[in-house]
Amino acid sequence: MLKKIKIDENNYVKVLPDGIFEIHCRTWGPTGANVYHFDNKGGGDLKWKQRRSYGGVGKKIFFKS
């Protein structure tokens, strides 16, 4: 089940199953949005980040736990 928690008009948290959540931060212009993906099982560890825009999707940048 998916849940979306709106913070304001440009930011929201997407809650995914199994304690996983993503923070979506939209910016103006061609930069699009930054997405930060967390795994809540280990206390909210940042797993990866990604830039998304109308021109395409960037590579996921993974972080070590």
GINOR-V138444 format. One record per pair of residues at least 6 apart in sequence whose C-alpha atoms are under 7 Angstrom apart, sorted by the first residue. I is the first residue (numbers start at 1). GAP is how many residues later the second one is. If there is no record, write none. Layout:
BEGIN
I | GAP
I | GAP
END
This chain:
BEGIN
1 | 15
1 | 16
2 | 13
2 | 14
2 | 15
3 | 11
3 | 12
3 | 13
4 | 8
4 | 9
4 | 10
4 | 11
5 | 7
5 | 8
5 | 9
6 | 6
6 | 7
10 | 15
10 | 16
11 | 13
11 | 14
11 | 15
12 | 11
12 | 12
12 | 13
13 | 8
13 | 9
13 | 10
13 | 11
14 | 7
14 | 8
14 | 9
15 | 6
15 | 7
19 | 20
19 | 21
19 | 22
20 | 18
20 | 19
20 | 20
21 | 16
21 | 17
21 | 18
22 | 13
22 | 14
22 | 15
22 | 16
23 | 12
23 | 13
23 | 14
24 | 9
24 | 10
24 | 11
24 | 12
25 | 8
25 | 9
25 | 10
26 | 6
26 | 7
26 | 8
27 | 6
30 | 23
31 | 22
32 | 20
32 | 21
32 | 22
33 | 18
33 | 19
33 | 20
34 | 16
34 | 17
34 | 18
35 | 14
35 | 15
35 | 16
36 | 12
36 | 13
36 | 14
37 | 9
37 | 10
37 | 11
37 | 12
38 | 6
38 | 7
38 | 8
38 | 9
39 | 6
39 | 7
39 | 8
45 | 20
46 | 17
47 | 15
47 | 16
48 | 12
48 | 13
48 | 14
48 | 15
49 | 11
49 | 12
49 | 13
50 | 8
50 | 9
50 | 10
50 | 11
51 | 6
51 | 7
52 | 6
END
